[in-house]
């Protein structure tokens, strides 16, 4: 909108708002451009670091280095310990380095193949969970879990008392107990 038109319709306030919003939007656009430039620099640096990492992994593979087991007390494999220590020095949590990155590092050193995804172990774990149906716990395992519970003996005693008092068969007594605890039951299929 040009200034003469704005004055001709007596919209000085509107004109000021448009100019002000253009300045703010221009500042925002500039900030986006600066951030994009920073992002591109970081991506370039990240690419260079990935090359250094993969060349170093290839060097370890060529040297037939075996990455062993990491132990927190420092008695484990020196290579695994050095890897975890390096991760921690750069700000990665020791547990993340051990559980997520060390398996990828071990696999890469063993195979000599470049690492393309440092979170590959997470992806495999998720894929494994979704791809393979877990077997349902057997009734015996479920009962063993109940048996280990501190309140199980009291439950069995109450169940026995209800059964002895002819309040129903065992199934009815268990169902009554569960309903009294606020658990809605569906009939077994």
C-alpha positions in Angstrom: 0.0 0.0 0.0 1.5 3.4 -1.0 1.5 6.4 1.3 -0.5 8.8 -0.9 -3.4 6.3 -1.1 -3.3 5.8 2.6 -3.4 9.6 3.3 -6.2 10.0 0.8 -8.5 7.8 2.8 -7.2 9.1 6.1 -5.7 5.9 7.2 -2.5 7.1 8.8 -3.0 4.6 11.7 -3.4 1.8 9.3 -0.3 2.8 7.3 1.8 2.9 10.5 0.5 -0.6 11.4 1.4 -1.9 7.9 4.9 -0.4 8.0 5.4 -1.7 11.5 4.3 -5.2 10.6 6.5 -5.1 7.5 9.5 -4.2 9.7 8.6 -7.0 12.1 8.0 -9.5 9.4 11.3 -8.4 7.7 13.1 -8.9 11.0 11.5 -12.3 11.3 12.4 -13.2 7.7 16.0 -12.1 8.4 16.2 -14.2 11.5 15.0 -17.3 9.5 17.7 -16.6 6.9 20.4 -16.4 9.6 19.1 -19.5 11.3 19.1 -21.4 7.9 22.7 -20.3 7.3 23.7 -21.5 10.8 21.9 -24.8 10.1 23.7 -25.3 6.8 27.0 -24.7 8.6 26.2 -27.2 11.3 25.1 -29.8 8.7 28.4 -29.3 6.9 30.3 -29.7 10.1 28.2 -32.8 11.0 29.0 -34.3 7.6 32.7 -33.7 8.2 32.5 -35.3 11.7 30.6 -38.3 10.2 33.5 -38.8 7.7 36.1 -38.6 10.5 34.1 -41.1 12.6 33.7 -43.6 9.8 37.4 -43.3 8.8 38.3 -44.0 12.4 36.0 -46.9 12.6 37.5 -48.3 9.3 41.0 -47.9 10.8 39.9 -49.9 13.9 38.4 -52.6 11.7 41.5 -52.8 9.6 43.6 -53.1 12.7 41.4 -56.1 13.7 40.4 -54.3 17.0 37.7 -56.2 19.0 35.3 -54.1 21.1 34.5 -56.0 24.2 32.2 -55.5 27.2 32.0 -52.2 28.9 32.0 -52.2 32.7 31.3 -49.2 34.8 34.1 -50.0 37.3 36.6 -49.8 34.5 37.6 -53.4 34.4 36.0 -54.1 31.0 37.4 -53.7 27.5 39.7 -50.7 27.2 38.3 -49.8 23.7 34.7 -49.8 25.0 35.7 -47.8 28.0 37.5 -45.3 25.9 34.5 -45.0 23.6 32.1 -44.4 26.5 34.5 -41.9 28.1 34.8 -40.0 24.9 31.0 -39.8 24.7 30.7 -38.6 28.3 33.4 -35.9 27.7 31.3 -34.5 24.8 28.1 -34.4 26.9 26.4 -37.7 26.2 25.0 -39.5 29.2 27.0 -42.6 30.1 23.8 -44.7 30.1 22.9 -43.5 26.6 26.4 -44.0 25.3 26.4 -47.6 26.7 22.9 -48.7 25.7 22.4 -46.8 22.4 25.7 -45.9 20.9 28.2 -48.6 22.0 26.3 -51.5 20.3 26.3 -49.5 17.0 30.0 -48.8 17.5 30.8 -52.4 18.2 28.9 -53.6 15.2 30.6 -51.0 12.9 34.1 -51.8 14.1 33.4 -55.5 13.6 32.0 -55.1 10.1 34.0 -52.1 9.0 30.9 -50.6 7.5 30.3 -46.9 7.9 27.7 -45.9 10.5 24.7 -44.2 8.9 22.4 -44.2 11.9 23.7 -44.0 15.5 20.2 -44.7 16.8 20.0 -48.0 14.9 19.7 -50.0 18.0 16.6 -48.1 19.1 15.1 -48.7 15.7 15.9 -52.4 15.8 14.4 -52.7 19.3 11.2 -50.9 18.2 11.0 -53.0 15.1 11.5 -56.1 17.1 8.7 -55.2 19.4 6.3 -54.5 16.6 7.3 -57.2 14.2 7.4 -60.1 16.7 4.3 -60.8 18.7 5.3 -61.4 22.3 4.0 -64.6 23.8 1.3 -64.0 26.4 2.2 -64.9 30.0 1.1 -68.3 30.9 -1.5 -68.7 33.6 1.2 -70.4 35.8 3.5 -67.3 35.4 0.6 -65.0 36.2 -0.3 -67.1 39.3 3.4 -67.0 40.4 3.4 -63.2 40.2 0.3 -63.2 42.4 1.8 -65.7 44.8 4.8 -63.5 45.3 2.6 -60.5 46.2 2.5 -59.6 49.9 -1.3 -59.7 50.1 -1.7 -63.0 48.4 -1.8 -65.1 51.6 -4.6 -62.9 53.0 -6.5 -63.1 49.7 -6.3 -66.9 49.7 -7.5 -67.0 53.3 -10.5 -64.8 52.5 -11.2 -66.9 49.5 -11.1 -70.1 51.6 -13.4 -68.5 54.2 -15.9 -67.5 51.5 -15.8 -70.9 49.9 -16.2 -72.7 53.3 -19.2 -70.5 54.1 -20.8 -71.7 50.9 -20.8 -68.2 49.3 -20.4 -69.9 45.9 -17.9 -71.9 44.0 -14.3 -70.7 43.7 -14.9 -68.8 40.5 -17.8 -67.0 42.1 -15.7 -66.1 45.2 -12.9 -64.8 43.0 -15.3 -62.8 40.9 -16.9 -61.3 44.0 -13.5 -60.3 45.4 -12.5 -58.6 42.1 -15.8 -56.8 41.8 -15.5 -55.6 45.4 -12.1 -54.2 44.5 -13.7 -52.2 41.7 -12.5 -54.3 38.8 -15.0 -54.7 36.0 -14.9 -58.2 34.5 -15.7 -59.5 31.1 -16.6 -63.1 30.5 -13.7 -65.1 29.2 -13.8 -65.9 25.5 
